[in-house]
Amino acid sequence: MLVLMGIFISFSEYVPILGKVEAPFPDIEVMNAVINGPIANIEKLDKEMLLFNLQFLQNIDTSRERKRAVFMTIKGKRRFDEMDMSEIEKIGVFLKGITSYHLKTELDCNKVHIVSFLGRMKLRKKLLGVLAQCLKKEFGKQVYQSYRFINKFLGIICGYGVEELEQIDEDNFILIEEEVFLNLDECNPHQLKALYEIAVKPTVYGIPQGWNKSVVRTIGTLLSITPLKDLLGMDYRAFTEINPKVLRVLSFEKLEVLKIHLRYFGLHSKNEIWRIVGIPSGSVASKGKVELLIFKFMCLYYYLHFGI
């Protein structure tokens, strides 16, 4: 019930996929069925009502089984790629319930608008691999060599092998956009290393010590595998526009190095700290999302200044 109350309190906020929520109001019974009810009851829900109410549930954590039940209820007996794009967008994060079977048998990768949308859904590794194979079969090597394809399909980059990622040349790599690097959640350390080794080439971004804030803003996720000694050698100003999403994937040791660079945090107000890491000081939702991050920074501050 507290979860549902939270939904009503925040349902007028912007959700990641659907934009601003408009009236009519969400249906408590439908939402409760999706969140807490027996999974078998989800398929009994009215499809239109279910589809409408999913906009209020995009930020609610549900199991893969529940997501799959929601997806299958809305898809029905149609092929996945026969669904309207508007339906797929409304399903949103519940697409994480899709199976590899449906991607292999019910998706024509020529329908790039669908594949592109899946690329931003942070699907699990197995599904990204299926999508990567489908794209390679349809379009060939250019899907992992050309920045245009990489930027189009975002997180699917983690579905390619290390030897394929190593084939991205310098001219294409430097044109890969920030959003791609923010969707590397399912890339393993070997894949990240392959991307990092291209990034540090003299003809691309060069060694980390020479990175400026524009570079860090673009490829900041690669800081997760940047050696500590290289982080220590970087100019602190390179971190002043770092995306908060990057900070969440850094180890405690690397956050500590970052705190050393930004030791002037201790001289600023809390709102100024939020401004430096790119979070609006007036955004309650944003503050809540980075509560753990701020806690880590406070811990680092006391450790570095007082040894506790």
C-alpha positions in Angstrom: 0.0 0.0 0.0 2.9 2.4 0.8 4.2 1.7 -2.7 0.9 2.6 -4.2 0.7 5.8 -2.1 4.1 6.7 -3.3 2.9 6.3 -6.9 0.0 8.7 -6.3 2.2 11.2 -4.6 4.7 11.2 -7.6 2.5 10.3 -10.5 2.5 13.8 -11.8 6.3 13.7 -12.1 8.0 13.0 -15.4 8.7 9.3 -16.0 11.7 8.2 -18.1 9.9 6.9 -21.1 6.4 8.3 -21.3 6.7 11.9 -20.5 4.4 13.7 -18.1 1.5 11.8 -16.7 -2.0 13.1 -17.6 -5.4 12.3 -16.2 -7.4 10.1 -15.8 -6.0 8.6 -12.6 -4.3 5.2 -12.2 -6.4 2.2 -11.3 -5.4 0.8 -7.9 -6.7 -2.7 -8.6 -4.7 -3.0 -11.8 -1.5 -1.7 -10.2 -1.9 -3.9 -7.2 -2.4 -6.9 -9.5 0.9 -6.1 -11.3 2.9 -5.4 -8.1 1.5 -7.8 -5.5 -1.2 -10.1 -6.9 -0.8 -13.6 -8.1 1.1 -13.6 -11.4 -1.7 -15.7 -13.0 -4.1 -12.9 -12.5 -2.1 -10.4 -14.6 -3.2 -12.2 -17.8 -6.9 -11.7 -16.8 -6.5 -7.9 -16.8 -8.0 -5.8 -19.5 -5.2 -5.0 -21.9 -6.1 -1.4 -22.4 -6.4 -0.7 -18.7 -3.1 -2.6 -18.1 -1.3 -0.7 -20.8 -2.5 2.7 -19.5 -1.5 2.0 -15.9 2.0 0.9 -16.8 3.1 4.5 -17.1 2.7 4.8 -13.3 4.8 1.6 -12.7 7.9 2.4 -14.8 10.0 3.1 -11.6 8.6 0.3 -9.5 10.8 -2.8 -9.0 9.1 -5.9 -10.1 10.3 -9.4 -10.8 11.2 -10.7 -14.3 8.3 -13.1 -14.1 5.9 -10.3 -13.5 7.4 -8.3 -16.3 7.1 -11.3 -18.6 3.4 -11.8 -17.6 2.7 -8.1 -18.4 4.5 -8.3 -21.7 2.7 -11.5 -22.8 -0.7 -10.2 -21.7 -0.3 -7.1 -23.9 1.4 -8.9 -26.8 -1.2 -11.7 -27.0 -0.9 -14.0 -30.0 0.7 -11.4 -32.2 4.3 -11.5 -33.2 6.4 -9.0 -31.2 7.3 -6.9 -34.3 3.6 -6.7 -35.2 2.9 -4.6 -32.1 2.4 -0.9 -32.5 5.4 1.2 -31.5 3.2 3.2 -29.2 2.3 0.0 -27.3 6.0 -1.0 -27.1 6.9 2.4 -25.7 4.1 2.2 -23.1 5.3 -1.2 -22.0 8.6 0.4 -21.3 10.8 -1.3 -18.6 8.4 -4.3 -18.7 10.1 -5.3 -21.9 12.8 -6.7 -19.7 10.4 -9.6 -19.3 10.7 -10.6 -23.0 12.4 -13.9 -23.7 15.2 -14.7 -26.1 12.8 -17.0 -27.9 10.5 -14.1 -28.8 13.5 -12.0 -30.0 14.8 -14.8 -32.1 11.5 -15.8 -33.7 9.3 -12.7 -33.6 11.6 -9.7 -34.4 12.6 -8.5 -37.8 15.8 -6.4 -37.2 14.9 -4.3 -40.2 12.4 -2.6 -37.9 15.2 -0.5 -36.4 12.8 1.7 -34.4 11.9 -1.3 -32.3 15.5 -2.5 -32.0 16.7 0.9 -31.1 14.1 1.2 -28.3 15.2 -2.1 -26.9 18.8 -0.8 -26.9 17.9 1.8 -24.3 15.9 -0.6 -22.1 19.0 -2.0 -20.2 18.1 -5.6 -21.1 20.1 -8.5 -19.7 23.2 -9.7 -21.4 21.6 -12.8 -23.0 19.0 -10.7 -24.8 21.5 -8.1 -26.0 23.5 -11.0 -27.5 20.4 -12.1 -29.4 19.8 -8.6 -30.7 23.5 -8.2 -31.7 23.4 -11.4 -33.7 20.2 -10.3 -35.4 21.7 -7.0 -36.4 24.9 -8.5 -37.6 23.0 -11.0 -39.8 20.9 -8.1 -41.2 23.5 -5.4 -41.6 26.9 -7.0 -41.3 30.0 -5.6 -39.6 29.0 -2.0 -39.8 26.6 -2.5 -36.8 29.7 -2.6 -34.5 32.1 -0.6 -36.6 30.1 2.5 -37.5 29.3 5.1 -35.0 25.9 5.7 -36.6 24.8 2.1 -35.8 26.4 2.2 -32.4 24.6 5.4 -31.5 21.4 4.1 -32.8 21.3 0.9 -30.8 23.0 2.0 -27.6 23.2 -0.8 -25.0 23.3 -3.5 -27.7 27.0 -2.7 -27.9 27.4 -5.0 -24.9 26.1 -7.9 -27.1 29.2 -7.8 -29.3 32.3 -9.8 -28.7 35.6 -8.2 -27.6 37.2 -9.0 -30.9 34.4 -7.1 -32.6 34.6 -4.0 -30.3 38.3 -3.9 -31.0 37.5 -3.3 -34.7 36.0 0.2 -34.0 38.4 2.6 -35.6 39.5 5.9 -34.1 37.4 8.1 -36.4 34.2 6.2 -35.5 35.0 5.9 -31.8 35.3 9.6 -31.2 31.8 10.1 -32.6 30.2 7.7 -30.2 27.8 9.7 -28.1 27.5 9.9 -24.3 24.2 8.0 -24.2 26.0 4.9 -25.5 28.5 5.0 -22.6 25.7 5.4 -20.1 24.2 2.1 -21.4 27.2 -0.1 -20.7 25.6 -1.8 -17.7 25.8 -5.3 -19.2 29.3 -5.0 -20.7 31.8 -7.2 -18.9 35.3 -6.0 -17.8 36.9 -7.4 -21.0 34.5 -5.4 -23.2 35.0 -2.3 -21.2 38.8 -2.7 -21.4 38.5 -3.0 -25.2 36.6 0.3 -25.4 39.0 1.9 -22.9 42.1 0.9 -24.9 40.6 2.6 -28.0 39.7 5.7 -26.0 43.2 6.2 -24.7 44.8 6.1 -28.2 46.6 9.4 -29.0 44.3 9.9 -32.0 41.2 9.5 -30.0 41.0 11.0 -26.4 44.6 10.3 -25.3 45.7 9.3 -21.8 43.3 10.1 -18.9 45.6 12.8 -17.6 44.8 14.9 -20.6 41.0 14.4 -20.5 38.9 17.6 -20.1 35.4 17.9 -18.7 33.9 17.3 -22.2 35.7 14.0 -22.5 34.7 12.8 -19.0 31.1 13.9 -19.6 31.1 11.7 -22.8 33.0 8.6 -21.8 32.8 8.9 -18.0 31.7 5.3 -17.6 35.1 4.1 -18.6 36.5 5.7 -15.4 35.3 2.4 -13.8 38.3 0.6 -15.3 40.7 3.5 -15.4 43.7 2.7 -13.2 43.8 4.6 -9.9 47.1 6.2 -10.6 45.7 7.7 -13.8 42.7 9.1 -12.0 45.1 10.7 -9.5 47.0 12.4 -12.3 43.8 13.9 -13.9 42.9 17.6 -13.6 40.1 18.1 -11.0 38.3 20.4 -13.5 37.7 17.4 -15.8 35.2 16.0 -13.2 33.1 19.1 -12.7 30.4 18.1 -15.2 30.5 14.3 -14.6 27.2 12.6 -15.0 25.9 11.3 -11.6 25.0 8.0 -13.2 28.7 7.5 -13.7 29.5 8.0 -10.1 27.2 5.2 -9.1 29.3 2.6 -11.0 32.6 3.7 -9.5 34.3 1.7 -6.8 34.7 3.3 -3.3 38.4 3.6 -4.0 37.7 5.6 -7.2 35.1 7.8 -5.4 37.8 8.5 -2.9 40.2 9.6 -5.6 37.5 11.7 -7.1 36.9 13.3 -3.6 40.6 14.2 -3.4 40.2 16.0 -6.8 37.1 17.7 -5.6 38.2 18.4 -2.0 36.8 21.9 -2.3 33.4 20.2 -1.9 33.9 20.7 1.8 33.8 24.5 1.3 30.5 24.4 -0.5 26.9 24.1 0.5 25.0 20.8 -0.1 23.1 22.5 -3.0 26.4 23.6 -4.5 27.6 19.9 -4.3 24.5 18.9 -6.2 25.2 21.6 -8.8 28.7 20.5 -9.4 27.6 16.9 -10.1 24.9 18.1 -12.3 21.8 17.6 -10.1 19.2 20.5 -9.8 19.2 21.6 -6.2 15.4 22.0 -6.2 14.7 18.5 -7.5 13.4 16.3 -4.6 13.3 13.3 -6.9 16.8 13.8 -8.1 18.0 14.2 -4.5 16.4 11.0 -3.5 18.0 9.1 -6.3 21.5 10.2 -5.3 21.0 9.9 -1.6 23.5 7.1 -1.4 26.0 9.0 -3.5 25.9 12.0 -1.2 26.3 9.7 1.8 29.4 8.3 0.2 30.8 11.7 -0.4 30.2 12.7 3.2 31.9 9.5 4.4 34.9 10.3 2.1 35.0 13.9 3.4 35.2 12.8 7.1 37.7 10.1 6.3 40.0 12.4 4.3 39.8 15.4 6.7 39.4 13.7 10.1 40.6 10.1 9.5 37.4 8.6 10.7 
